[in-house]
Amino acid sequence: MNVLLKSIITCPECGNQKVETMPTDACQFFYECENCKVILKPKKGDCCVYCSYGTVPCPPIQENKPCCS
């Protein structure tokens, strides 16, 4: 199985999108939108900002493994 490491994060406040490389060794709980400076946090039930706001879930979820939460 190929794990995708690029994900497009979309800010729910301003709609800004940015391609980011996901970490493979840690979960990312916070993300600052470079446009409006809002700090994104995972939605309830999600393990990281990529699972909540990205186009691709984080690597552990892609591999059907538990996430860091």
JOCORQUI-V614673 format. One record per pair of residues at least 12 apart in sequence whose C-alpha atoms are under 10 Angstrom apart, sorted by sequence separation. I is the first residue (numbers start at 1). J is the second residue. If there is no record, write none. Layout:
i	j
I	J
I	J
This chain:
i	j
7	19
8	20
29	41
30	42
40	52
41	53
6	19
7	20
8	21
28	41
29	42
40	53
47	60
6	20
7	21
8	22
28	42
29	43
47	61
5	20
6	21
7	22
18	33
5	21
6	22
17	33
18	34
4	21
5	22
6	23
16	33
17	34
18	35
29	46
31	48
4	22
5	23
15	33
16	34
17	35
29	47
30	48
31	49
5	24
14	33
16	35
28	47
29	48
30	49
31	50
47	66
48	67
11	31
13	33
15	35
16	36
27	47
28	48
29	49
30	50
47	67
48	68
3	24
11	32
12	33
14	35
15	36
27	48
28	49
29	50
46	67
47	68
48	69
9	31
11	33
13	35
14	36
26	48
27	49
28	50
31	53
47	69
10	33
11	34
13	36
14	37
27	50
28	51
46	69
9	33
11	35
13	37
14	38
45	69
11	36
13	38
11	37
12	38
13	39
11	38
13	40
22	49
11	39
12	40
22	50
11	40
21	50
10	40
20	50
28	58
27	58
22	54
26	58
27	59
26	59
27	60
20	54
22	56
24	58
25	59
26	60
19	54
22	57
23	58
24	59
25	60
17	53
18	54
19	55
22	58
23	59
24	60
17	54
21	58
22	59
10	49
29	68
9	49
10	50
27	67
28	68
29	69
9	50
12	53
26	67
27	68
8	50
9	51
10	52
11	53
26	68
27	69
7	50
9	52
10	53
11	54
25	68
6	50
7	51
9	53
10	54
8	53
9	54
10	55
7	53
8	54
9	55
7	54
8	55
9	56
6	54
7	55
8	56
6	55
7	56
6	56
7	57
5	56
6	57
7	58
4	56
5	57
6	58
3	56
4	57
5	58
6	59
3	57
4	58
5	59
3	58
4	59
3	59
2	59
3	60
3	61
4	62
3	62
2	62
3	63
1	62
2	63
1	63
